[in-house]
């Protein structure tokens, strides 16, 4: 579960082997190992301060690992490979005094595009992000959400082979978040490897098949999301039913969830007991019932003993 194998090994975009980074007495990243395949949307998860951004900076060769090895697009990072990578940092950095369209053309040329190709791609990307009407505006005159989308435009302009996005949905409303998600998924379909760094686990559960969850610089869990979730028993059931489920014994908490009711059970209670009680309850018609898999947040709490919020 922890490694890419077979054909996937030949399609590795990023390989991190026992990488560590120390800043004085602080060990920010502690012997991390993981791989990201071409055409994969990979989730790098953990609370703020967990070591995600430091790991990203080592992949990009902005920081050198204290120990370990990192290979990108087939080997060590070099200047030519940097042109094949798109990076959306958590701390945004566009030039505020330049007009948006002019700046994107400039950024495209820095990535090796001709001026004509950079102009063509600028128009296409700004239209996709509903920013074409703002192309003549200075970046510092844009709203926060528009600046966020503009930064994303600069990162995808050159159609990168590897895309690294650090908190890509920060500052975006739900509509613009959906737009960014759609563009990331489109890049993935074209074969771009995408590393998405987040502390909001619900976003990753929607988009990623494999993840690395870290805390305090260390790997907590790594592998296929479906396998990770199935290996943990949430001790809960999800019930779709007509009628009231109030008063069911053995239930610690009942939470509405996508048209169902998620029942978290007390430790000594078996799911079969609760299901039988619901089936026997007068005025209740069970439509569907299933064992509920735990969320990533629940798995994280079990493994490290504190919720994500405590690390922020």
Secondary structure, 3 states (H helix, E strand, C coil): CCCCCHHHHHHEEEEEEEEEEEECCEEEEEEEEEEEECCCEEEEECCCCCCHHHHHHHHCCCCCCCEEEEEECCECCCHHHHCCEEEECCCCCCCCCCEHHHHHHHHHHHCCCCHHHHHHHHHHHHHHCCCHHHCCCEHHHCCHHHHHHHHHHHHHCCCCCEEEEECCCCCCCHHHHHHHHHHHHHHHHCCCEEEEEECCHHHHHHHCCEEEEEECCEEEEEEEHHHHHHCCEEEEEEEEEECCCCCCCCEEEEEEECCEEEEEECCCCCHHHHHHHHHHCCCCEEEEEEEEECCHHHHHHHHHCCCHHHHC
